[in-house]
Amino acid sequence: MSRFHFHLDVEREAGALERVLGLVRRRGLDLERFDVSIADPRTWRVAVLGRLPVADADLLLRQFTSLINVRLARLEEE
């Protein structure tokens, strides 16, 4: 398993963070850190750090991108 850092820009709406965390849980990410900060009045900046198999990292990135409240998602391998 490798360590990955996901960076997300998420619309500040009810349920948006729960959808992100639900996806983390369903994909089985071994979560090490979940940080949320306010980017602007309508956007949260979310950082997710955790471990998962390399093959699952691209899938999780695509699934983050497909969430309705996620404006931008990018991935960094540590």
N, C-alpha and C positions, 0 to 999 in steps of 0.2 A: 504494500500500500504506500502511496505517495502523499505528500502534504500539498494541499492546494489552498489558494487564497482567491475567493470570489469577491468582486466589487460590483455592487448593484446600485442603481439609482431607482428608487421606488416612490411612486406617487403616495402622498400622505392621505390615505383614505382608510376608513374602517375596514379591518380584515386583511389589509395588504401584507402586513408583517406576518400574520398567522399563515397566509398562503405560502410565503417564503419558507417559514419554519416547517410547515407541513411537507413541503417538497424535500427539505433537508432530511427530515425523518423518514420519508418513504424511500429515498435513495440510499439510506443507511450510512450517511456521512458521519464519521467519527468526529463530532463537533468539538473543537478546542476553543474557539472564540466566536462571538456574535456581537458586533458593535453596530450601533445605530447613532447617527448624528443628523442634525438638520442641515440640509444643503441650502434650501431656500424655503419660502413659505408653503410651497406645494410639493417639496421633494425631500425624502430621507436619503441619506447616503448610508448604505449597509455594507459591512465587511464581514465575510464569513470565512473562517479558517478551520480546516479540518482535513482528515485523511480518508482516502478512498482509493480503490483500484484505478489505475490510469485510464482504462477503457471507460469507466463510469464518469470521469470528469467532464469529457466533452458532452456526454448525454445530459448531465446535470446542468451544464451551461446552456444548452439548447432549451431545456425545460424551464430554467429561470427566465430566459428570453421570451418564452411563450406565455408566461404569466401576464395577465391583463394589466397589472399595475407596475410592472417592471419596464422602465424606459430604456435602460442600458444595462448590460451585463458583460463583464469581462473576467478573464481567468488568468492567474499567475501560478506557476508551479514553483514551490520553494525547494 
